[in-house]
Amino acid sequence: MLSFATIVAPATPPGEGGVGIIRLSGPQAVDYLKIVCKGKSPVSAMKSHQLYHGHLLNRDLEHVDEVLAVVMRAPRSYTGEDVVEVHCHGGSQIQRSVLDLFLAVGAQMAAPGEFTQRAFLSGRMDLAQAEAVVAVIKARSERASRVALDQLDGHLSRLIHHFSRQLKDSLALLEAHIDFPDDEVGTLDLSALLAPVRDLSLEMGSLVESFDVGRALREGISVLILGRPNVGKSSLMNAMLGESRSIVTEVAGTTRDTLEESLVLGGFPVRLIDAAGVRETVDPVEREGVRRAREKALSADLVLMVVDGSGPLTDEDFLALELCQSDKTVIVVNKSDLAQAADITRFIGFERLVSISAKHGFGLADLRELIVEQFGRDESFSAGEGVVITERRHRDALLRAITALEGVLVSVDTLAPLECLAVELREALSSLGQITGETTPDEILDQIFSQFCIGK
């Protein structure tokens, strides 16, 4: 766990820029600023949350930088402690010199995520909100950013607390009948006890189902463009990106390795992968490209299986098709601007099919729509309602809670003692508490915060 020494770290990324920010937090943050900063207004007179101009001096009274400094006094700060931020010039050497000033007077270098961990420990935010800080920073689309900001604002936390309150009410009712004779508290109405348990299990199940969308928003969707050589895979990638990124020639086998580019579709961050054409070949370089295409077909979230609609299907088409799983494949019939000769009835079991012309852009809107629909279009979410979970840890905790609630129902059906029902309810509450941090083990907390950047 954390010590409560005063910590310091850069709050802006390394490199050159107009402004760099060095952040301190802890009981001596203001004292350390007094030592190194001189200005018209003494540090002791600085009002909280206001910027002041000053100069930083080292122990030899040499000028280090001209800065703006702000003091944010506890508890009205990010960490809940006294926080100081120094806005210096954004050069890497200047920032290093400012950081060294504070280290020299006694501050300790912050560990990754230590500022946010202190915010969590001081009660400024719960664990789900703390995790959302990283999600906001790493969001790769506006939609992903909105989900992360909702979680940071406490939308998920409030829902989890709602679940917990109802379970605590049921547990209190149950424990009253365990601890006191029937003549004191009356007869236990099991139907009244089980009704909220069933309802909560369903609500938690709906929340778990949102994880597929949430994971796609947080991690992005990997979309593989697959097919035999010369069906227009590279042309499709260029058309999707709106720029010439893949080399397009009449020579079969031009693409010999996987090429990846990023874009946003329907609010989802997408990683588009152009793979080598699938065919039997003796060329060692091309064979390695085909092998990598096979691997990507197994791991990709979605496969765009491209065929040339202007000619008959070939054995190589079906060789590529063997790599595809029907539930995560879209058949893309390219060259729809030409006379069609491909027998698309051969794609038995593949429900999603779209005709396009990568050269002229026909059908690309329909293809984009199919890609987005594959990962769920929740209209209530699009309108800004509902809660989406993005962390696998949250999903797993909810699944454990649901399993415990199902155990309550089984215990009732098997006429198990009331103590067994109470154990299952406590297990459900403990699982929910791991989402918000109330019952999360220290080693899990350390693991979560170690994934943060230094300075956050």
C-alpha positions as CSV (number, residue, x, y, z in Angstrom):
1,M,0.0,0.0,0.0
2,L,1.0,3.7,-0.3
3,S,3.1,5.7,2.0
4,F,1.9,9.2,2.5
5,A,5.1,11.1,1.8
6,T,4.7,14.1,-0.6
7,I,5.0,12.8,-4.2
8,V,5.9,14.5,-7.4
9,A,5.7,13.6,-11.1
10,P,5.2,15.2,-14.5
11,A,1.5,15.5,-15.3
12,T,2.1,16.1,-19.0
13,P,3.6,13.6,-21.5
14,P,7.4,13.7,-22.2
15,G,8.6,15.7,-25.2
16,E,8.5,19.3,-26.3
17,G,5.5,21.6,-25.9
18,G,4.4,25.1,-24.9
19,V,3.7,24.1,-21.3
20,G,4.8,21.3,-19.0
21,I,3.1,20.6,-15.7
22,I,4.8,19.2,-12.6
23,R,2.4,18.0,-9.9
24,L,2.9,17.4,-6.2
25,S,0.6,15.9,-3.7
26,G,0.9,15.4,0.1
27,P,1.2,17.1,3.4
28,Q,4.4,19.1,2.4
29,A,3.5,20.0,-1.1
30,V,3.0,23.7,-0.2
31,D,6.1,23.8,2.0
32,Y,8.3,22.5,-0.9
33,L,6.8,25.1,-3.2
34,K,7.8,27.8,-0.6
35,I,11.4,26.6,-0.8
36,V,11.9,26.8,-4.6
37,C,9.4,29.5,-5.8
38,K,9.8,33.2,-5.4
39,G,7.3,35.8,-6.6
40,K,5.4,39.0,-5.8
41,S,2.9,37.0,-3.8
42,P,4.5,34.7,-1.2
43,V,3.4,31.1,-1.4
44,S,1.8,31.2,2.1
45,A,-0.5,34.0,0.8
46,M,-1.6,32.1,-2.3
47,K,-5.4,31.5,-2.4
48,S,-6.5,28.0,-3.3
49,H,-7.2,27.2,-7.0
50,Q,-5.7,30.5,-8.3
51,L,-2.6,30.8,-10.6
52,Y,0.3,32.9,-9.4
53,H,3.4,34.0,-11.4
54,G,6.8,33.3,-10.0
55,H,10.4,32.1,-10.6
56,L,11.9,28.8,-9.6
57,L,15.4,29.0,-8.0
58,N,17.7,26.2,-7.1
59,R,19.8,26.0,-3.8
60,D,22.5,28.2,-5.3
61,L,19.7,30.8,-6.1
62,E,20.2,30.2,-9.8
63,H,17.2,30.9,-12.0
64,V,15.6,27.6,-13.3
65,D,12.4,28.8,-15.0
66,E,9.6,31.3,-15.0
67,V,6.4,29.6,-14.0
68,L,2.8,29.8,-13.0
69,A,1.9,27.9,-9.8
70,V,-1.4,26.9,-8.3
71,V,-2.1,25.5,-4.9
72,M,-5.2,23.3,-4.4
73,R,-5.7,22.8,-0.7
74,A,-7.2,19.7,0.8
75,P,-9.8,18.4,0.5
76,R,-10.7,20.3,-2.7
77,S,-8.1,18.6,-4.9
78,Y,-7.8,15.6,-7.1
79,T,-6.2,13.5,-4.5
80,G,-8.0,14.9,-1.4
81,E,-4.6,16.1,-0.1
82,D,-2.8,19.4,-0.6
83,V,-1.8,19.5,-4.3
84,V,0.6,21.9,-6.1
85,E,0.9,22.2,-9.8
86,V,3.8,24.2,-11.4
87,H,3.2,25.2,-15.1
88,C,6.7,25.5,-16.6
89,H,8.0,25.7,-20.1
90,G,7.5,22.5,-22.0
91,G,11.0,21.5,-22.9
92,S,12.1,18.2,-21.7
93,Q,15.2,19.6,-20.0
94,I,13.3,22.3,-18.2
95,Q,10.8,19.8,-16.9
96,R,13.6,17.5,-15.7
97,S,15.2,20.5,-13.9
98,V,11.9,21.5,-12.2
99,L,11.3,17.9,-11.2
100,D,14.8,17.6,-9.8
101,L,14.2,20.8,-7.7
102,F,11.4,19.2,-5.8
103,L,13.2,15.9,-5.5
104,A,16.1,17.7,-4.0
105,V,14.0,19.3,-1.3
106,G,12.4,16.1,-0.2
107,A,9.6,15.0,-2.5
108,Q,9.5,11.4,-3.6
109,M,8.9,10.3,-7.2
110,A,5.3,9.1,-7.7
111,A,4.6,5.5,-8.7
112,P,2.4,4.9,-11.7
113,G,-1.2,5.8,-10.8
114,E,-0.3,7.0,-7.3
115,F,-2.2,10.3,-7.6
116,T,-5.4,8.5,-8.6
117,Q,-4.8,5.8,-5.9
118,R,-4.6,8.5,-3.3
119,A,-7.8,9.9,-4.7
120,F,-9.4,6.5,-4.3
121,L,-8.1,6.0,-0.7
122,S,-9.2,9.4,0.4
123,G,-12.8,8.7,-0.9
124,R,-12.7,11.3,-3.7
125,M,-13.7,8.5,-6.1
126,D,-14.5,4.8,-6.0
127,L,-12.5,2.1,-7.8
128,A,-14.8,2.0,-10.9
129,Q,-14.4,5.8,-11.3
130,A,-10.6,5.5,-10.8
131,E,-10.4,2.9,-13.6
132,A,-12.4,5.3,-15.8
133,V,-9.6,7.9,-15.5
134,V,-7.4,5.6,-17.7
135,A,-10.3,4.9,-20.0
136,V,-10.9,8.6,-20.6
137,I,-7.2,9.1,-21.4
138,K,-7.0,6.1,-23.8
139,A,-10.4,6.6,-25.5
140,R,-9.9,6.3,-29.3
141,S,-13.4,7.5,-30.4
142,E,-16.0,10.1,-29.2
143,R,-18.3,7.2,-28.3
144,A,-15.7,5.5,-26.2
145,S,-14.8,8.8,-24.5
146,R,-18.5,9.3,-23.6
147,V,-18.8,5.9,-22.0
148,A,-15.6,6.5,-20.0
149,L,-16.8,9.9,-18.9
150,D,-20.1,8.5,-17.8
151,Q,-18.3,5.9,-15.7
152,L,-16.0,8.6,-14.2
153,D,-19.2,10.6,-13.4
154,G,-20.4,7.6,-11.3
155,H,-23.1,6.1,-13.6
156,L,-21.8,2.6,-13.1
157,S,-21.1,3.1,-9.5
158,R,-24.6,4.3,-8.7
159,L,-26.1,1.3,-10.4
160,I,-23.8,-1.1,-8.5
161,H,-24.7,0.7,-5.2
162,H,-28.4,0.3,-6.2
163,F,-27.9,-3.4,-6.5
164,S,-26.0,-3.6,-3.2
165,R,-28.7,-1.7,-1.3
166,Q,-31.4,-4.1,-2.4
167,L,-29.3,-7.1,-1.5
168,K,-28.5,-5.7,1.9
169,D,-32.2,-5.2,2.5
170,S,-32.9,-8.9,1.6
171,L,-29.9,-10.0,3.8
172,A,-31.1,-7.9,6.8
173,L,-34.6,-9.5,6.5
174,L,-33.1,-13.0,6.3
175,E,-30.7,-12.5,9.2
176,A,-33.5,-11.2,11.4
177,H,-35.2,-14.5,11.0
178,I,-32.0,-16.4,11.6
179,D,-31.2,-14.5,14.8
180,F,-34.6,-14.1,16.4
181,P,-37.5,-16.6,17.0
182,D,-40.5,-16.5,14.7
183,D,-42.7,-15.2,17.5
184,E,-40.7,-12.0,17.6
185,V,-40.3,-11.1,13.9
186,G,-43.1,-13.1,12.3
187,T,-43.0,-15.7,9.6
188,L,-40.5,-15.3,6.7
189,D,-42.2,-14.6,3.4
190,L,-39.8,-16.3,1.0
191,S,-41.7,-15.0,-2.1
192,A,-41.1,-11.4,-0.9
193,L,-37.4,-12.3,-0.3
194,L,-36.9,-14.0,-3.7
195,A,-38.7,-11.4,-5.9
196,P,-35.9,-8.8,-5.7
197,V,-33.3,-11.5,-6.0
198,R,-34.7,-12.7,-9.3
199,D,-35.1,-9.1,-10.6
200,L,-31.5,-8.1,-9.6
201,S,-30.2,-11.2,-11.3
202,L,-31.9,-10.2,-14.6
203,E,-30.7,-6.6,-14.3
204,M,-27.1,-7.7,-13.7
205,G,-27.4,-10.1,-16.6
206,S,-28.4,-7.2,-18.9
207,L,-25.4,-5.2,-17.6
208,V,-23.1,-8.2,-18.4
209,E,-24.5,-8.3,-21.9
210,S,-23.3,-4.7,-22.5
211,F,-19.7,-5.9,-22.1
212,D,-19.4,-6.9,-25.8
213,V,-20.1,-3.3,-26.9
214,G,-18.0,-1.9,-24.0
215,R,-15.0,-4.0,-24.8
216,A,-15.2,-3.1,-28.5
217,L,-15.3,0.6,-27.5
218,R,-12.4,0.3,-25.1
219,E,-10.1,-2.1,-27.0
220,G,-11.3,-1.4,-30.6
221,I,-12.5,-3.9,-33.2
222,S,-10.0,-5.9,-35.3
223,V,-11.4,-6.3,-38.8
224,L,-9.5,-8.6,-41.2
225,I,-9.8,-8.3,-45.0
226,L,-9.3,-11.8,-46.3
227,G,-9.5,-13.5,-49.7
228,R,-7.5,-15.0,-52.5
229,P,-5.1,-12.7,-54.4
230,N,-6.4,-10.0,-56.8
231,V,-10.0,-9.8,-55.5
232,G,-9.6,-6.2,-54.4
233,K,-8.6,-6.5,-50.8
234,S,-6.1,-3.7,-50.9
235,S,-8.5,-1.6,-52.9
236,L,-11.2,-2.1,-50.3
237,M,-8.8,-1.1,-47.5
238,N,-7.9,2.1,-49.3
239,A,-11.6,2.8,-50.0
240,M,-12.4,2.3,-46.3
241,L,-9.6,4.6,-45.2
242,G,-10.2,7.2,-47.8
243,E,-6.6,7.2,-48.8
244,S,-4.1,5.1,-50.8
245,R,-2.5,3.1,-48.1
246,S,-2.2,-0.4,-49.6
247,I,-0.3,-1.1,-52.8
248,V,-2.7,-2.0,-55.6
249,T,-1.4,-3.7,-58.8
250,E,-2.6,-6.3,-61.3
251,V,0.2,-8.6,-60.0
252,A,-1.2,-11.4,-57.8
253,G,0.4,-11.6,-54.4
254,T,1.4,-7.9,-54.1
255,T,0.5,-7.9,-50.4
256,R,2.8,-10.3,-48.6
257,D,2.4,-9.3,-45.0
258,T,-0.4,-7.9,-42.9
259,L,-0.9,-4.1,-43.0
260,E,-2.9,-2.4,-40.2
261,E,-4.5,1.0,-40.1
262,S,-7.0,2.6,-37.7
263,L,-10.3,4.4,-38.3
264,V,-13.6,5.0,-36.5
265,L,-16.9,3.5,-37.6
266,G,-20.2,4.2,-35.9
267,G,-18.3,5.5,-32.8
268,F,-16.2,2.3,-32.6
269,P,-12.4,2.4,-33.0
270,V,-11.5,-0.1,-35.7
271,R,-8.2,-1.7,-36.6
272,L,-8.4,-2.6,-40.3
273,I,-6.0,-5.4,-41.3
274,D,-5.1,-6.1,-45.0
275,A,-3.8,-9.6,-45.2
276,A,-1.8,-11.5,-47.9
277,G,-4.0,-13.3,-50.5
278,V,-4.7,-16.9,-49.5
279,R,-3.5,-19.4,-51.9
280,E,-1.1,-22.4,-52.2
281,T,2.4,-21.0,-53.1
282,V,6.0,-22.0,-53.1
283,D,7.3,-18.5,-52.5
284,P,8.6,-18.5,-48.9
285,V,7.9,-14.9,-48.3
286,E,4.3,-15.2,-49.6
287,R,3.8,-18.4,-47.7
288,E,4.7,-16.6,-44.5
289,G,2.2,-13.9,-45.3
290,V,-0.5,-16.5,-45.9
291,R,0.4,-18.2,-42.5
292,R,0.0,-14.8,-40.8
293,A,-3.3,-14.3,-42.5
294,R,-4.5,-17.6,-41.1
295,E,-3.5,-16.6,-37.6
296,K,-5.3,-13.2,-38.0
297,A,-8.4,-15.0,-39.2
298,L,-8.6,-16.8,-35.8
299,S,-8.0,-13.8,-33.6
300,A,-9.9,-11.1,-35.5
301,D,-13.2,-9.8,-34.2
302,L,-14.6,-9.7,-37.7
303,V,-13.5,-11.0,-41.1
304,L,-14.4,-9.4,-44.4
305,M,-14.2,-12.3,-46.9
306,V,-13.7,-10.6,-50.3
307,V,-14.5,-12.4,-53.6
308,D,-14.5,-11.1,-57.1
309,G,-18.1,-11.0,-58.3
310,S,-17.1,-10.5,-61.9
311,G,-15.7,-14.1,-62.3
312,P,-16.6,-17.6,-61.1
313,L,-15.5,-18.7,-57.7
314,T,-12.3,-20.6,-57.5
315,D,-10.7,-23.2,-55.3
316,E,-8.6,-20.5,-53.7
317,D,-11.8,-18.6,-52.7
318,F,-13.0,-21.7,-50.9
319,L,-9.5,-22.2,-49.4
320,A,-9.9,-18.7,-47.9
321,L,-13.5,-19.4,-46.9
322,E,-12.3,-22.4,-44.8
323,L,-10.5,-20.0,-42.5
324,C,-13.8,-18.1,-41.7
325,Q,-16.3,-18.6,-38.9
326,S,-19.8,-17.9,-40.2
327,D,-20.8,-15.9,-37.0
328,K,-18.0,-13.4,-37.4
329,T,-17.7,-13.1,-41.2
330,V,-19.2,-10.8,-43.8
331,I,-19.0,-12.0,-47.4
332,V,-18.0,-9.0,-49.5
333,V,-18.7,-9.4,-53.3
334,N,-16.4,-6.9,-54.9
335,K,-16.5,-5.4,-58.5
336,S,-20.3,-5.0,-58.5
337,D,-19.8,-2.4,-61.3
338,L,-19.0,-5.2,-63.7
339,A,-21.2,-8.0,-65.0
340,Q,-21.6,-10.6,-62.2
341,A,-20.6,-14.2,-62.7
342,A,-19.9,-15.5,-59.1
343,D,-22.4,-18.0,-57.7
344,I,-23.1,-16.5,-54.3
345,T,-25.5,-19.3,-53.5
346,R,-22.4,-21.3,-52.7
347,F,-21.9,-19.3,-49.4
348,I,-24.3,-21.5,-47.4
349,G,-24.4,-20.7,-43.7
350,F,-23.0,-17.1,-44.1
351,E,-25.9,-14.8,-43.4
352,R,-24.2,-11.5,-43.9
353,L,-23.4,-10.6,-47.6
354,V,-22.9,-7.3,-49.3
355,S,-22.1,-6.3,-52.8
356,I,-19.6,-3.4,-53.3
357,S,-17.3,-1.8,-55.8
358,A,-14.1,-0.8,-54.0
359,K,-13.0,1.1,-57.2
360,H,-16.1,3.3,-57.4
361,G,-17.3,3.3,-53.7
362,F,-20.6,1.5,-54.4
363,G,-22.0,-0.4,-51.4
364,L,-19.3,0.9,-48.9
365,A,-22.0,2.5,-46.7
366,D,-23.8,-0.8,-46.4
367,L,-20.6,-2.5,-45.5
368,R,-19.8,0.0,-42.8
369,E,-23.3,-0.5,-41.4
370,L,-22.8,-4.3,-41.3
371,I,-19.5,-3.9,-39.4
372,V,-21.1,-1.7,-36.8
373,E,-24.2,-3.9,-36.4
374,Q,-21.9,-6.9,-35.7
375,F,-21.0,-5.3,-32.4
376,G,-24.4,-4.1,-31.3
377,R,-26.4,-1.0,-31.9
378,D,-28.1,-0.1,-28.7
379,E,-30.5,2.8,-29.4
380,S,-30.9,3.7,-25.8
381,F,-27.2,3.8,-25.4
382,S,-26.9,6.0,-28.5
383,A,-29.4,8.4,-27.0
384,G,-27.1,8.7,-23.9
385,E,-29.1,6.3,-21.6
386,G,-28.1,3.1,-19.9
387,V,-24.8,1.9,-18.5
388,V,-22.1,0.0,-20.4
389,I,-19.3,-1.9,-18.7
390,T,-16.0,-1.9,-20.5
391,E,-13.7,-3.7,-18.0
392,R,-13.5,-7.5,-18.0
393,R,-12.9,-7.3,-14.2
394,H,-16.4,-5.8,-13.8
395,R,-18.0,-8.4,-16.0
396,D,-16.4,-11.2,-14.0
397,A,-17.5,-9.7,-10.7
398,L,-21.1,-9.4,-12.0
399,L,-21.0,-13.0,-13.2
400,R,-19.9,-14.1,-9.7
401,A,-22.7,-12.1,-8.2
402,I,-25.3,-13.6,-10.5
403,T,-24.0,-17.1,-9.7
404,A,-24.4,-16.4,-6.0
405,L,-28.0,-15.1,-6.6
406,E,-28.8,-18.3,-8.6
407,G,-27.4,-20.2,-5.6
408,V,-30.0,-18.4,-3.4
409,L,-32.8,-19.7,-5.6
410,V,-31.4,-23.2,-5.6
411,S,-31.1,-23.2,-1.8
412,V,-34.8,-22.2,-1.5
413,D,-35.9,-25.0,-4.0
414,T,-33.8,-27.6,-2.0
415,L,-35.1,-26.3,1.4
416,A,-31.6,-25.5,2.5
417,P,-31.2,-23.8,5.9
418,L,-31.6,-20.0,5.9
419,E,-27.9,-19.7,6.8
420,C,-27.0,-21.0,3.3
421,L,-29.1,-18.3,1.7
422,A,-27.3,-15.7,3.8
423,V,-23.9,-17.0,2.7
424,E,-24.9,-16.7,-1.0
425,L,-26.2,-13.1,-0.5
426,R,-23.0,-12.1,1.2
427,E,-21.0,-13.6,-1.7
428,A,-23.1,-11.5,-4.1
429,L,-22.5,-8.4,-2.1
430,S,-18.8,-9.1,-1.9
431,S,-18.5,-9.5,-5.6
432,L,-20.3,-6.2,-6.3
433,G,-18.0,-4.5,-3.7
434,Q,-15.0,-5.6,-5.8
435,I,-16.3,-3.3,-8.6
436,T,-16.4,-0.2,-6.5
437,G,-13.4,-1.1,-4.4
438,E,-15.1,-1.8,-1.0
439,T,-14.0,-5.5,-1.0
440,T,-11.2,-5.5,-3.5
441,P,-8.0,-7.2,-2.2
442,D,-4.9,-5.0,-1.9
443,E,-3.0,-7.0,-4.6
444,I,-5.7,-6.3,-7.1
445,L,-5.7,-2.6,-6.2
446,D,-2.0,-2.5,-6.8
447,Q,-2.3,-4.3,-10.1
448,I,-5.0,-1.9,-11.3
449,F,-3.1,1.3,-10.4
450,S,0.2,0.0,-11.8
451,Q,-1.4,0.2,-15.3
452,F,-1.7,4.0,-15.0
453,C,0.9,6.4,-16.3
454,I,3.2,8.2,-13.9
455,G,1.7,11.6,-13.0
456,K,-2.0,10.4,-13.0
